[in-house]
């Protein structure tokens, strides 16, 4: 794997920081988000980047602030989360407005997404679409 640059360089370190601050083991996370400890350990050790599916599960089933995880901006935690675990049934509350109210980075993120859609290569566009579809609460 090549040298990581930009936002991905410390993503694994931030994920581990959140997990330890949450007093969770990798086995605990397996129960919560439905991903085995191996890929999560590789993520924490900066040996791999999370797939869009993994990011969506982390976002959906935990209180981690995805802006903080990816960009190191904002607080570590969101004030709400969808549901307790991947194994729990129930309707997902609409958190979009509570998540974005007062977030100065939202406009910037929308501009980045717009640039990717307008100017990005097909692979980046596909990755962004996949992430957005996986994170969509509908």
TORDREN-550166 format. One line per field, with one value per residue (C-alpha): x, y, z; residue in one letter. Coordinates in pm, 1 decimal. Example, Ala and Ser with C-alpha at 12.3 -4.5 7.8 and 13.67 -1.06 7.14 Angstrom:
REM residues 2
px = 1230.0 | 1367.0;
py = -450.0 | -106.0;
pz = 780.0 | 714.0;
r = A | S;
REM end
This chain:
REM residues 138
px = 0.0 | 127.0 | 179.8 | -150.3 | -200.4 | -477.4 | -779.5 | -718.5 | -380.0 | -513.8 | -862.4 | -765.3 | -611.2 | -929.6 | -1143.7 | -935.1 | -951.7 | -1333.1 | -1357.0 | -1138.6 | -1315.7 | -1640.3 | -1493.4 | -1563.3 | -1361.2 | -1343.4 | -1572.2 | -1822.4 | -1816.5 | -1874.7 | -2199.4 | -2302.6 | -2220.8 | -2192.7 | -1830.5 | -1572.6 | -1272.4 | -1017.1 | -1117.1 | -1173.2 | -824.4 | -674.7 | -860.7 | -734.1 | -378.2 | -398.5 | -347.2 | -668.1 | -938.9 | -1300.9 | -1533.1 | -1836.1 | -2048.5 | -1833.1 | -1850.1 | -2226.5 | -2258.8 | -2029.5 | -2237.1 | -2571.9 | -2511.0 | -2279.7 | -2261.7 | -1941.7 | -1942.3 | -1852.5 | -1713.3 | -1475.0 | -1377.7 | -1298.1 | -1198.9 | -1100.7 | -1350.5 | -1618.6 | -1682.4 | -1602.1 | -1964.2 | -2301.9 | -2583.4 | -2809.9 | -2767.2 | -2999.8 | -3032.3 | -2837.0 | -2708.0 | -2727.4 | -2932.0 | -3200.8 | -3531.5 | -3723.1 | -3774.4 | -3477.8 | -3534.8 | -3467.0 | -3145.2 | -3047.8 | -3155.8 | -3019.1 | -2689.6 | -2647.0 | -2800.0 | -2520.4 | -2261.1 | -2046.8 | -1887.9 | -2213.1 | -2202.1 | -1838.7 | -1916.9 | -2200.2 | -1962.6 | -1708.0 | -1976.4 | -2091.3 | -1733.1 | -1688.0 | -2009.1 | -1923.2 | -1548.4 | -1454.2 | -1348.3 | -1606.5 | -1451.4 | -1476.4 | -1833.1 | -1927.1 | -1769.3 | -1952.4 | -2283.7 | -2227.8 | -2154.9 | -2456.1 | -2686.9 | -2554.4 | -2587.5 | -2935.6 | -3183.5 | -3471.7;
py = 0.0 | 344.8 | 626.5 | 773.9 | 1144.6 | 1386.4 | 1296.4 | 921.6 | 944.1 | 943.3 | 796.5 | 469.0 | 654.5 | 855.9 | 543.7 | 373.9 | 689.8 | 690.9 | 318.5 | 342.3 | 656.3 | 458.3 | 171.7 | -73.1 | -373.9 | -487.3 | -777.9 | -526.8 | -341.8 | -667.6 | -709.8 | -347.5 | -296.9 | -653.5 | -635.8 | -886.3 | -763.8 | -836.5 | -558.3 | -318.2 | -391.1 | -329.9 | 1.2 | 104.0 | 11.5 | 219.3 | -92.4 | -33.4 | 222.7 | 140.4 | 47.2 | 262.1 | -14.6 | -13.9 | 365.7 | 354.2 | 90.2 | 285.0 | 596.0 | 420.2 | 219.4 | 439.8 | 797.1 | 875.9 | 1206.5 | 1112.4 | 1463.6 | 1414.2 | 1063.4 | 1155.3 | 1522.2 | 1561.5 | 1848.2 | 1901.5 | 1698.2 | 1327.0 | 1231.0 | 1309.8 | 1395.4 | 1125.0 | 791.8 | 581.9 | 269.7 | 65.5 | -210.8 | -371.6 | -650.3 | -422.5 | -373.8 | -48.1 | 272.2 | 501.3 | 853.9 | 1144.2 | 1295.5 | 1497.7 | 1835.1 | 1785.1 | 1666.1 | 1965.0 | 2252.7 | 2494.9 | 2288.4 | 2542.4 | 2266.5 | 2148.4 | 2401.1 | 2317.5 | 1943.7 | 2003.7 | 2200.8 | 1917.2 | 1663.8 | 1889.2 | 1918.8 | 1541.3 | 1487.0 | 1753.5 | 1695.4 | 1369.1 | 1053.3 | 772.3 | 575.2 | 869.0 | 938.0 | 572.3 | 569.2 | 887.0 | 751.0 | 425.4 | 605.5 | 832.5 | 541.0 | 343.5 | 637.9 | 739.8 | 672.2 | 603.8;
pz = 0.0 | -84.8 | 156.6 | 268.2 | 237.1 | 313.7 | 523.1 | 510.9 | 680.0 | 1037.9 | 990.2 | 1161.3 | 1453.9 | 1501.0 | 1480.0 | 1750.3 | 1964.3 | 1938.6 | 2013.4 | 2324.1 | 2441.0 | 2404.6 | 2612.7 | 2330.3 | 2219.2 | 1859.1 | 1957.8 | 2098.7 | 1766.9 | 1580.0 | 1772.8 | 1715.8 | 1348.4 | 1219.2 | 1099.0 | 1222.8 | 1425.1 | 1148.0 | 907.8 | 1198.4 | 1331.2 | 986.8 | 977.5 | 1321.9 | 1228.6 | 910.2 | 696.5 | 501.9 | 450.7 | 527.9 | 246.2 | 183.1 | 337.2 | 652.4 | 682.0 | 641.4 | 917.3 | 1150.2 | 1091.2 | 1116.2 | 1434.7 | 1640.4 | 1765.7 | 1576.0 | 1388.9 | 1032.2 | 967.8 | 1260.0 | 1152.4 | 793.4 | 814.4 | 1182.2 | 1206.0 | 1467.3 | 1780.4 | 1801.5 | 1867.1 | 1717.7 | 1953.0 | 1808.2 | 1638.3 | 1430.8 | 1644.5 | 1894.4 | 1667.1 | 1326.7 | 1485.7 | 1631.4 | 1449.1 | 1433.4 | 1243.5 | 1196.0 | 1323.8 | 1090.8 | 1224.8 | 919.5 | 1053.8 | 1406.5 | 1259.6 | 1028.6 | 1223.0 | 1299.4 | 1112.8 | 933.3 | 727.0 | 566.9 | 280.8 | 220.7 | 210.8 | -35.9 | -258.8 | -247.3 | -341.7 | -625.1 | -757.6 | -742.1 | -938.1 | -1194.7 | -1234.4 | -1063.3 | -1235.2 | -1260.6 | -971.4 | -729.4 | -838.7 | -787.9 | -440.1 | -340.9 | -472.1 | -284.6 | 40.1 | 6.6 | -73.9 | 224.6 | 461.8 | 344.0 | 626.8 | 384.7;
r = X | X | X | X | X | X | X | X | X | X | X | X | X | X | X | X | X | X | X | X | X | X | X | X | X | X | X | X | X | X | X | X | X | X | X | X | X | X | X | X | X | X | X | X | X | X | X | X | X | X | X | X | X | X | X | X | X | X | X | X | X | X | X | X | X | X | X | X | X | X | X | X | X | X | X | X | X | X | X | X | X | X | X | X | X | X | X | X | X | X | X | X | X | X | X | X | X | X | X | X | X | X | X | X | X | X | X | X | X | X | X | X | X | X | X | X | X | X | X | X | X | X | X | X | X | X | X | X | X | X | X | X | X | X | X | X | X | X;
REM end
